[in-house]
Amino acid sequence: MQYIFNVHEGIHEYIKLGRNYPFPPPPTKRCHNPKCNKLVSFRKHGFYERYYYSKEYKGKIVIRRYICPLCGCTISYIPNFCLPGFINAVNHIFEYIYNLFYRKGSINSVINQLNLKNNVQFSRQILYHYRKKFIKNLNTIQNGLRQIIHKVKLPDETLGNTENNRVLVL
């Protein structure tokens, strides 16, 4: 299970401090393991590293782990500039997906232009992977937008996925 926490100091300070960063204290909450499901005080359980690519930083970052003392299930606290399950920065992912739907020219030319502009290396396969995840989670994204922006006008439900995505990304 992964939880997101706010990094107020910025990405450079987070990377500079590494394991010495003042991470949130261990939470006291219900264990997410259905066999345990007890209210416990999680304990610190070390760190792991993951990759993160953006204009500001390309490389590994440190992620804090906590463990349930009863069943051994772990949770991770991820900084808010990362997305769980994604290596690339959020703004790059959306910029590439937007340009994929509203491209003029070939997909390769769009990818090459954005790679030069952002100094990030997206491949065609990565872009298709992100596009597939975006389409799969479209209903969740729309529900989130409805909760954040009241009276928002979203695309008609009768549209196909591709047309619906184009309207939503606009």
Buried (B, 14 or more C-beta within 10 A) or exposed (E): EEEBEEBEEEBEEBBEEEEEBEBEEBEEEEBEBEEBEEEBEBEEBEBEEEEBBBEEBBEEBBBBBBBBBEBEBBBBBBBEBBBEEBBBBEEBBEBBBEBBBEEEEEEEEBBEEBBEEBEBEBEEEBBEEBBEBBBEEBEEBBEEEEEEEEEEEBBEEEEEEEEBBBEBBE
